[in-house]
Amino acid sequence: MNATAIGFSVLAAAANVLGAFAITSRKRWSARALETMIAFSGGFLISVALVDMVPEALARNGQVAAWIMLAGYLLVHFTQHIIAPHFHFGEETHHVTRAVGVSALVGLMLHMFVDGVAIASGFDAGVRVGTLVLVAVVLHKLPEGAAISSLFLAAGMGRGKALAGATALGVATVLGAIFTEYFGALSRYGLAVSAGVTIYVAASNLVPEFQHKKGWRLPIAFFGGCALFFVGQQLIAS
């Protein structure tokens, strides 16, 4: 078992809980801070997906990797628009039913499982890819933890259950990393699936959350995420 990948998946899982704690520990969360984090994460994720994950997946699996990436993209679309149609990044400000909260949790757990696969597959491809994938996962796990906890609170399920929901997402990530070590198909095609999922999260989840809003703050944060990826890539390479 790759202890490094498992250990980092636990670190990433903690980001889900940290995001939830930020929501449950205070009565009012800064919407501006959350928006900025989402924009910054979107820039970093789309960069690591297109520059590192996609080329590495194609080098490993050839043309079939493109189909697997598409499958990963469609998988997340299915979970977020069929299983959990109400889910969106950011804090929930309207009352929702408990069924909505639970369905969002179920849909996100599949996504979080793939995050674990991404971490394990990334480190299998090398320290550079693995480190950048890890940072990308952590960055979007913070707003995801905030989103699921705020959904649980909006459904009236209380602070304890909101934190438990975020913890369940973290556990799914660790399981994804562990399963990748034991199942050949996940080990072989995990990076391709993860690339498709990462592209979806960046381009279809994160960017639409802020692209309609006016001002320069969020575009600057988005390009800042791209710039951080470039700097991180150069530092790791050196």
Summary of the structure (lengths in Angstrom):
residues: 238
radius of gyration: 16.7
end to end distance: 28.0
largest distance: 50.8
contacts: 938
relative contact order: 0.23
helix: 85%
strand: 0%
